[in-house]
Amino acid sequence: MNETIISNDTSLEAARVQYGILSKLDIAERAEMTFELCDNMRKFVEAGVRGRHPDYNKEQVHQAVMRLTLGERLFREAFGDIEIEP
């Protein structure tokens, strides 16, 4: 295990345990974990938008999340001139 990739807040022993567990996962389990992490991150971003803009409806929250996720250029290509604060 390469010690240079360990987070500053993770002990070497904890990293070894984590690596051992992750190395035993098959591709389907890794994919499932990846999708779950993506879903959780999307929920955190959505919660941040809702916290900053409690007046936004569901569609506005979705647009603000997309603006944060896609970046300005891709957001404009997808949504045009919609004005929404993330």
C-alpha positions, 0 to 999 in steps of 0.5 A: 500500500502506498502511504502517500495516498492516505488522507491526513485524517486517517491513520496508517492502520485504518487505511490498511483496514479500509484497503483490505476491505475495498480490495475484496469487493467485486466490480458490482459491489464497487459500482454499487458503492460508487453510485451510493456515494454519488447519490449521497453527494447529490443529496448534500448539494441539494440540501445546501441549495435548499438551505441557501434558498428555502423559497425555491420550488423543486424545479428551481432546486434541481436547476441550481443543483445542475448549475453547481454540478455541470458548471456554467458552460454546460449548464447554459448549453442544457438550460439556456438563459435560466437565471438561478442562483446555486 
